[in-house]
Amino acid sequence: MSTPTRVRRVRGTAAAGIIVSLTALALAGCAPGSSTGGATTATDVSTTLTKDKVQLTIADETGFPLTDDLTKEFTKQHPNITFKITRDTFQNLTANAPKLLASSTPPDLIRLPTLGDTVKDGLVANLDPFFKAYGWDKWSPAQLAPLRMTKDGVRGSGSLYQLGLGYSVTGIFMNTKLAQQAGISAPPETLAELEDDFAKAKAAGIAPLVEGDKDGVVNFTVQAAMNQYADKQQFLDWMFNKPGATYNTPGNVKGAELIRKWADAGYFPSDINALDYFTFVSRFQDGGGVFTFNGNWEAANYAKKLGKDVTFFLVPPAKKGGDHVAMGAANSFSAAAKSKHLNEVAYFLNWVHTNDKARQIVVDVTGAAPGGDPSQAQPKVEKGSITEQVLAAAAQIAKEDGQVDFMANTTAGIYAGAIIPESQLLVTSKISGQEFVDKVQAFYEQEVKK
């Protein structure tokens, strides 16, 4: 998720993408557009790696070791290519990215959570030529959509300006031991079955849901409910600031009303607005309830505490057998338009998505999905492990083209200014679903006018 209350580094790639998403990103299925605003490669496109000695520079955030491990392996396989990685805090890197990209010696590759004005200002390279040359059209369009931008600055379509080093996916974790005590034998297949399971848990004296909303993270749950009723494209149009798009749709209202219904039934913790991200994560892994909505980045941490007593599944659709929809985000990187090594950068990015060792590193280091072609074999993980489950879920979402961005990323101020305070009222039964939607839309309209 850039960041009004950035729940910082929820361990690994996903967190960076997400709570950069509790603070910034987006999507919509589409093919690459023509070159727009951003610069295109000034050199001939080649998918053959040079034999010359080249040093690539990467600007990354501190506390994120994935680039260290990936570049070490890449140099092992291709000794003529070495890397120099510089690091700064997330806040500093985000603030200084335009200046770095515009300098006479820009990094070849930079961690860039949001494109902002970098496309309009011609600071990032248009990757469309490489998209075609490498055949990235086989990858999930929905997964790449947040990394696209039109010449008018609308995300979700147009040309490709970023790729991810790992991709998150959200869903539901279930404490299977507590579930059995409540008479729940298997993950639900519909939202109605999920609601029935909440009721069973409460009747058994076990907390149905472990969530927190001090910093707005209950919106994993709020948006998950909306996703199952909303028209996906309409929702994405709004998240990508498409002119005329609105949050006030029947599907969004229905999803928000379901959250209010769960609040009325007492399924949320009574102290939900006092629980921040780390507190509710700890509560769940300490056996504090049956279900929690969260992302694949927490899988390994939950498994360490709960062992075999935890499972992960995608949020079930409203109708049995329906396709799944889940929020997700890339740990996004962009190539500098002024880089003299765009072919080498593109080769590296393609390698991260297609090389078996690289894909394994992404999973081992971050727990996130490696992306790329959904039909490619997933990295090896322990049979029956929670990691195997989250990878399968990510592959399923990619196959069904069901990934959407986090609504918290829609505008710079909407998360802190509307989504957090209004969701705190919604999950404590103080406003209706319609009122929640109306208030978020009103804030949005003021934001997009700026």
C-alpha positions in Angstrom: 0.0 0.0 0.0 3.0 5.7 -0.1 1.7 6.3 3.3 -0.5 8.0 5.7 -0.2 5.3 8.4 2.3 3.0 6.7 2.2 -0.2 8.7 5.8 -0.6 8.0 7.3 -3.6 6.6 4.9 -6.2 7.5 7.8 -8.6 6.8 8.7 -8.9 3.2 7.6 -7.9 -0.2 3.9 -7.9 0.2 3.9 -5.6 3.1 5.9 -3.1 1.2 3.4 -3.4 -1.6 0.5 -3.3 0.6 1.0 -1.1 3.2 2.3 0.9 0.7 -1.1 -0.1 0.0 -2.4 1.0 3.2 -1.2 3.7 1.3 -0.6 3.4 -2.6 -1.2 1.3 -6.0 -3.8 -0.2 -8.6 -5.3 -2.2 -11.6 -7.5 -3.2 -14.6 -7.0 -5.9 -17.3 -5.7 -4.5 -20.5 -3.1 -4.9 -23.3 -0.1 -2.6 -23.6 -0.9 0.8 -25.0 1.2 2.9 -27.3 4.1 4.9 -26.0 2.9 7.8 -23.9 4.3 10.5 -21.7 7.3 8.5 -20.4 10.4 8.0 -22.4 11.0 4.9 -24.5 14.3 3.1 -24.9 16.8 5.0 -27.0 18.6 1.8 -27.9 17.6 -1.1 -30.1 15.7 -3.7 -28.1 17.5 -7.0 -27.6 16.6 -10.0 -25.5 20.2 -11.3 -25.7 22.3 -10.4 -22.8 25.5 -8.5 -23.6 28.9 -10.1 -23.1 30.4 -6.8 -22.1 31.1 -6.0 -18.4 28.2 -3.9 -17.1 27.4 -2.6 -13.6 23.8 -1.9 -12.9 22.7 0.4 -10.1 19.6 -0.2 -8.0 18.1 2.3 -5.6 16.1 0.3 -3.0 14.6 0.8 0.4 16.4 -0.2 3.6 15.5 -3.4 5.3 14.6 -5.2 2.1 17.1 -7.9 1.3 15.4 -9.4 -1.8 17.5 -7.4 -4.2 20.7 -8.5 -2.5 19.8 -12.1 -3.0 18.5 -11.8 -6.5 21.5 -9.8 -7.8 24.0 -12.1 -6.2 22.4 -15.1 -8.0 22.1 -13.2 -11.3 25.9 -12.3 -11.2 26.6 -15.9 -10.3 24.8 -17.0 -13.5 26.1 -14.0 -15.6 29.5 -12.9 -14.1 29.9 -10.0 -16.5 26.9 -8.2 -14.9 27.5 -6.8 -11.4 25.3 -4.6 -9.3 25.6 -1.6 -7.0 22.7 -1.2 -4.6 22.1 1.9 -2.7 19.5 2.1 0.1 17.5 4.8 1.9 14.4 4.8 4.1 11.1 4.3 2.3 10.0 7.8 3.0 13.3 9.4 1.7 13.4 7.1 -1.3 9.8 8.0 -2.3 10.3 11.7 -1.8 13.6 11.8 -3.6 12.8 9.5 -6.5 12.0 12.2 -9.1 15.3 14.0 -8.2 17.3 10.8 -8.5 15.7 9.9 -11.8 16.3 13.3 -13.2 19.9 13.4 -12.2 22.8 13.0 -14.6 23.6 9.6 -13.0 20.2 8.1 -12.3 19.9 4.5 -10.9 19.2 2.0 -13.6 16.4 0.5 -11.5 14.5 2.1 -8.7 12.0 1.0 -6.1 9.0 3.2 -7.0 5.7 2.5 -5.1 3.7 5.0 -7.1 4.4 6.5 -10.5 3.0 9.9 -9.7 4.3 12.5 -12.3 7.3 10.4 -13.3 5.6 9.3 -16.6 4.4 12.8 -17.5 7.9 14.1 -16.8 9.6 11.5 -18.9 11.6 10.1 -16.0 10.8 6.4 -16.2 11.3 4.1 -19.2 8.3 2.8 -21.2 8.6 -1.0 -21.1 6.2 -1.7 -24.0 9.0 -2.7 -26.4 10.3 -5.3 -23.9 6.7 -6.4 -23.2 6.4 -7.4 -26.8 9.9 -8.7 -27.2 9.8 -11.0 -24.2 6.2 -12.1 -24.6 5.0 -10.8 -21.3 1.5 -10.9 -22.7 1.3 -14.4 -21.2 1.5 -12.9 -17.7 -1.7 -12.0 -15.8 -3.1 -8.7 -17.2 -4.6 -7.9 -13.8 -1.3 -8.3 -12.1 0.4 -5.8 -14.5 -2.5 -3.3 -14.7 -1.5 -1.3 -11.6 1.9 -0.8 -13.3 0.5 0.9 -16.3 -0.4 4.5 -17.0 -2.0 6.4 -19.8 -0.7 9.7 -21.3 -3.4 11.4 -19.2 -2.0 10.0 -16.0 -4.7 7.4 -15.4 -3.3 4.2 -14.0 -4.6 0.7 -14.9 -4.2 1.0 -18.7 -1.8 2.4 -21.2 1.9 1.7 -21.3 3.8 -0.4 -18.9 6.3 1.5 -16.7 7.0 -0.9 -13.9 7.4 -4.6 -12.9 7.3 -6.2 -9.5 9.9 -8.1 -7.6 7.3 -10.3 -6.0 3.5 -9.9 -5.9 1.2 -10.0 -2.9 -2.3 -11.6 -2.7 -4.8 -11.3 0.2 -7.3 -13.8 1.6 -8.4 -15.3 4.8 -6.3 -17.3 7.4 -8.2 -19.8 9.5 -7.1 -21.3 12.8 -8.1 -24.9 12.0 -7.9 -26.1 15.7 -10.3 -23.4 16.8 -12.5 -24.0 13.7 -12.9 -27.6 14.7 -13.9 -26.6 18.2 -16.6 -24.4 16.6 -17.9 -27.2 14.3 -16.2 -25.8 11.2 -14.7 -28.6 9.1 -13.5 -26.8 6.0 -13.0 -23.4 4.4 -16.3 -21.8 3.2 -17.1 -21.8 -0.5 -19.4 -18.7 -0.4 -19.8 -15.5 1.6 -23.0 -16.9 3.1 -21.1 -20.0 4.3 -18.4 -17.7 5.8 -21.0 -15.8 7.6 -22.5 -19.0 9.0 -19.0 -20.0 10.2 -18.8 -16.6 12.0 -22.0 -17.5 13.8 -20.8 -20.9 14.7 -17.7 -19.5 16.3 -19.5 -16.9 18.3 -22.0 -19.5 19.5 -19.0 -21.7 20.7 -17.6 -18.7 22.6 -14.7 -18.2 20.2 -13.9 -14.9 18.6 -15.0 -15.2 14.9 -12.8 -12.5 13.5 -9.4 -11.1 14.6 -9.1 -7.7 13.0 -7.7 -4.2 13.9 -8.6 -0.8 12.7 -6.5 1.7 14.7 -4.5 2.2 11.5 -7.2 1.2 9.0 -6.2 -2.4 8.2 -9.7 -3.7 8.6 -10.1 -2.4 5.1 -8.7 -5.7 4.0 -12.0 -7.0 5.2 -14.2 -4.1 4.0 -12.8 -4.2 0.5 -12.9 -8.0 0.4 -16.6 -7.9 0.9 -17.1 -5.2 -1.7 -15.0 -7.1 -4.2 -17.5 -10.0 -4.2 -20.4 -7.7 -5.3 -18.9 -4.9 -7.2 -18.4 -4.7 -10.9 -14.6 -5.2 -11.0 -14.0 -2.8 -13.9 -16.1 0.0 -12.3 -14.3 -0.4 -9.1 -10.9 -0.3 -10.8 -11.9 2.8 -12.9 -12.5 4.6 -9.6 -9.3 3.4 -8.1 -7.4 4.6 -11.2 -9.1 8.0 -11.1 -10.8 7.6 -14.4 -13.0 10.7 -15.1 -16.6 10.1 -14.1 -15.9 7.0 -12.1 -17.7 6.7 -8.7 -17.4 4.7 -5.5 -21.1 4.9 -5.0 -22.2 1.7 -6.8 -24.7 -0.9 -5.8 -22.0 -3.5 -5.4 -19.9 -1.4 -3.1 -22.9 -0.4 -1.0 -23.9 -4.1 -0.7 -20.4 -5.0 0.5 -20.3 -2.2 3.0 -23.7 -3.1 4.3 -22.5 -6.7 4.8 -19.7 -5.3 7.0 -22.2 -3.4 9.0 -24.2 -6.6 9.4 -21.2 -8.4 10.8 -20.6 -5.5 13.1 -24.1 -5.6 14.4 -23.7 -9.4 15.0 -20.7 -8.8 17.1 -18.2 -10.6 14.9 -15.5 -8.0 15.1 -13.4 -7.5 18.3 -15.0 -5.0 20.7 -11.7 -3.2 20.9 -11.1 -3.2 17.1 -10.3 0.5 16.9 -7.6 0.2 19.5 -5.8 -2.6 17.7 -3.0 -1.6 15.3 -1.7 -4.0 12.6 1.0 -5.7 14.7 -1.3 -6.1 17.6 -4.1 -7.9 15.7 -1.5 -10.0 13.9 -0.1 -11.1 17.2 -3.5 -11.8 18.6 -4.4 -14.1 15.8 -1.1 -16.1 15.9 -1.6 -16.4 19.6 -4.9 -18.2 19.0 -7.2 -15.2 19.6 -9.8 -16.2 17.0 -10.9 -18.4 14.1 -10.5 -16.1 11.1 -8.4 -13.1 10.0 -8.2 -11.2 6.7 -4.6 -10.6 5.7 -2.0 -11.2 3.0 0.4 -13.9 1.9 3.3 -12.0 3.6 2.1 -13.2 7.0 1.9 -16.9 6.1 5.3 -17.9 7.4 4.9 -15.9 10.6 1.5 -17.5 11.3 2.9 -20.9 10.6 5.8 -20.4 13.0 3.3 -19.9 15.9 0.4 -22.0 14.8 2.2 -24.8 13.0 -0.2 -27.1 11.2 -3.2 -25.4 12.8 -3.5 -22.6 10.2 -4.7 -22.6 6.6 -5.2 -19.9 3.9 -7.9 -19.5 1.3 -9.1 -16.9 -1.0 -12.1 -14.8 0.0 -15.1 -16.9 -1.2 -17.4 -15.5 -3.9 -21.0 -14.5 -3.3 -22.2 -17.4 -5.5 -20.8 -20.9 -5.3 -18.4 -21.6 -8.2 -17.8 -18.0 -9.1 -14.4 -16.6 -9.9 -12.4 -15.1 -7.1 -11.4 -11.5 -6.6 -8.5 -10.5 -4.3 -6.5 -7.4 -3.6 -2.8 -7.6 -4.4 0.1 -5.4 -5.2 3.6 -5.6 -6.7 6.8 -4.6 -5.0 7.2 -2.3 -8.0 10.4 -1.1 -9.6 10.9 1.2 -12.6 13.8 1.6 -15.0 15.2 5.1 -15.4 14.4 6.6 -18.8 18.0 7.9 -18.9 19.6 4.6 -18.1 22.2 3.5 -20.6 21.5 -0.1 -19.9 17.8 -0.6 -20.5 18.3 -3.9 -22.3 20.2 -5.3 -19.4 17.6 -4.0 -16.9 14.8 -5.6 -18.9 16.8 -8.9 -19.1 17.2 -8.9 -15.3 13.5 -8.1 -14.8 12.4 -10.9 -17.1 14.9 -13.3 -15.4 13.3 -12.5 -12.0 10.0 -13.6 -13.3 11.1 -16.6 -15.4 14.2 -18.2 -13.9 13.5 -21.0 -11.5 16.2 -20.0 -9.0 15.1 -16.4 -9.1 11.5 -17.3 -8.5 12.5 -19.6 -5.6 14.4 -16.7 -4.1 11.4 -14.4 -4.2 9.3 -17.0 -2.4 12.0 -18.0 0.1 12.9 -14.4 1.1 9.5 -12.7 0.9 6.8 -15.3 0.9 5.2 -13.4 -2.0 4.3 -14.9 -5.4 6.9 -14.6 -8.1 4.5 -13.5 -10.8 5.1 -14.2 -14.5 3.3 -16.8 -16.6 0.6 -18.4 -14.4 1.2 -21.7 -16.2 4.9 -21.8 -15.1 5.6 -24.3 -12.3 5.6 -22.6 -8.9 8.7 -22.6 -6.7 9.2 -25.7 -4.5 7.9 -25.4 -1.0 7.1 -27.9 1.8 4.3 -30.2 0.8 1.1 -29.2 2.6 2.7 -26.0 4.0 0.9 -22.7 4.3 3.4 -21.4 1.7 2.2 -23.9 -0.7 -1.4 -22.8 -0.1 -0.7 -19.1 -0.6 1.3 -19.8 -3.8 -1.6 -21.8 -5.1 -4.0 -19.0 -4.3 -1.8 -16.5 -6.1 -1.6 -18.7 -9.1 -5.4 -19.1 -9.1 -6.0 -15.4 -8.9 -3.6 -14.9 -11.8 -5.3 -17.6 -13.8 -8.8 -16.1 -13.1 -7.4 -12.6 -13.7 -9.0 -11.6 -10.4 -6.4 -9.3 -8.8 -7.4 -5.8 -7.9 -5.6 -2.9 -6.2 -6.2 -1.7 -2.7 -8.7 1.1 -2.5 -6.4 2.8 0.0 -4.2 3.7 -3.0 -6.9 5.6 -4.9 -5.7 9.1 -4.0 -2.9 10.4 -1.8 -5.1 11.5 1.1 -8.1 9.1 0.9 -6.7 6.5 3.3 -6.0 8.8 6.2 -8.7 11.3 5.4 -11.7 9.1 4.8 -11.2 5.3 4.7 -9.7 5.0 8.2 -12.1 7.3 10.1 -15.2 6.1 8.3 -14.3 2.4 8.6 -13.8 2.9 12.3 -17.4 4.1 12.5 -18.7 1.3 10.1 -17.2 -1.6 12.1 -18.6 -0.3 15.4 -22.1 0.1 13.9 -22.1 3.9 14.0 -22.8 4.4 10.3 -24.5 2.4 7.6 -22.8 0.9 4.6 -24.4 3.6 2.4 -23.1 6.4 4.6 -19.7 4.9 4.5 -19.7 4.8 0.7 -21.2 8.4 0.5 -18.5 9.8 2.8 -15.6 8.1 1.0 -16.9 9.3 -2.3 -17.3 12.9 -1.1 -13.7 12.9 0.1 -12.6 11.4 -3.2 -14.3 14.1 -5.2 -12.5 16.8 -3.3 -9.2 15.0 -3.8 -9.4 14.6 -7.5 -10.3 18.3 -7.9 -6.9 19.2 -6.5 
